[in-house]
Amino acid sequence: MQPDVQAQRSNAAAMAAMKSGNYAEAHAILEEALRQHPRELPLWLNLAAARRAMGRHGDALAAVDHVLALEPRQFMALLMRASLLQALGRKREAGEAYGVAVAMGEAQQNLDPPTQRALDQARKAHAAHVQDMADFLRPVVDQGAARGGSADARRMGFFVDQVLGRRKVYTQQPTHYHYPDLPAIEFYDREECPWLPTLEAATADIQAELAAVLAEEALADAFVPYIDYRDGLPLDQWAELNRSPRWSAFHLLQHGLPVPGNADRCPKTMAVLEQMPQPRMIRRSPAAMFSVLKPRTRIPPHTGVANTRLVVHLPLVVPPGCGFRVGNQTREWKVGVGWAFDDTIEHEAWNDSDQVRVVMIFDIWSPRLSPAERDFIAHVMAAMDDFQTQQPVAAMGGAGGFGAAPLTPSVRSAGGFSSL
C-alpha cells in the first residue's frame, strides 16, 4: 500500500472519529499517522482541529505552525492560526494574523459555507483590530497635525491610513509623458490653487452661457463624443463609450486655439479661462470644454496623458447620484466648487441619476514646476511635433504649454487631455 493511500485512510478514520465527538481517538490516529507521514498537511490540519476541540489551543497552534512551515500560504492554516491566537488571548497577534488570512482569502474560490462564514468573521476581526490601532494612534496624529499646515495634516493622515492598510498606494501612470520627481497628489490643496476663487466667482456667468448653448438646437452637433479613436487600437476599456454621445464635449479651446463657433458664444467663460495658469503651446494646449455625462453612464478607471499638468473641474450641473474618484479619494461634485487633481492617478466618474451632469474642464501647469521647467517642457513638446512634421525646431524662449500629442493615438483623438 502506498504511503499516501495509508495517510488518506488514517485521515478519513480520524475525521469519522471527530464527527462522532471522539476527539481523543482522532488525536491518537492522527499522531500515529504523522509518525509515518510527517509531511502530509491534511493530517496536521486535522490534528490541530482535534486539539482545538479538546481545548488544547497551544498544542493546536503548534500543529498549525508546522503546516505553515511546510506551506506558508495554506489558507485554512492561516485562518485557524488567527482563531487560535484569539482563543489564547493574544489579541494583537490575532488581529495581525486575521489580516494575513483575509489577504490570502481574497484569492480563494468556491469556498464551502462554513469556511466562507469563517472568512467573513476574519474580516470583521481584522477590521476591529485596525480600528483599535487607529484609535490608539489618534493622539499622535492629532498632535502632529496641530504642528503643521493643512497639507501637512493631509499627508500625515494618509500616511497613517497606509500604515493601517486602509489606503492603497496609487502612483502616477501617465499614458504618454512622465516628468521626474513630481509628487503623486490626488487632489491638490486649495492653497496651491490661488486662482480657484476667481474661477468659482464666475460660476453663475459660466452657467448662463452653458444654458444658452444647451438650449440652441443648432449646436447639437457641436457636442462631440469625448472618446473618439480609430478602430484597431488596443483600448478595450473604452469600447462601450467610443464615439458615444453618452459622454460628450463642447470644446472651447482645442489644440491651443479657441474653437470657432463655440468659444465666441461663451465670452465670459473665455475671459475667466484667460486668467487661469493654463499651459500654452501651438497645436497642443490650452484645452477647455464643457463635459456632458448623460444619465446612467459610468466612465471606467483610467489615467491621463502627462503629470506635468493638473486637470481642473468646475461643476455646473450636478444632479444627485454623481460621483468622482481619484486614487483613494471619492468626492461628490458641488456646483460652483472647483478642484484640481492629478489625472495620471487612476480615476473614474459616474452619473447614476436620470439627468445630465455638466462640468467645465481645463488643464493647468503643475504648481510644482518652475518657470524654467515649464518653458523647457513646452519646447521639448514643440520639438517633438517639429520632428514628426519635419519642420525646423523652434528656438527656446517663452513658449509654454502642454497637452496630448495630436500625432500619437490618445484616448481622445480630438487632442487635449484625457479627463472626466
Buried (B, 14 or more C-beta within 10 A) or exposed (E): EEEEEBBBEBBEBBBEBBEEEBBEBBBBBBBEBBEEBEEBBBBBBBBBBBBBBBEBBEBBBBBBBBBBEEEEEBBBBBBBBBBBBBBBEBEEBBBBBBBBBBEBBEEEEEEEEEBEEBBEBBBEBBBEBBEEBBEEEEEEBEEBBEEEEEBEBBBBBBEBBEEBEBBEEBEBBBBBBEBEEBEBBBBBBBEBBEBBEEBBEBBEBBBEBBEEBBEEEEBEEBBBBBBBBEEEEEBEBBEBBBEBBBBBBBBBBBBBEBBEEBBEBBEEBBEBBEEBBBBBBBBBBBBBBBBBBBBEBBBEEBBBBBBBBBBBBBBBBBBEBBBBBBBBBEBEBEBBBBBBBBBBBBBBBBBBBEBBBBBBBBBBBBBBBEEEBBBBBBBEBBBBBBEEEEEEEBEEEEBBBBBBBBEEBBBBBBBBBBBB
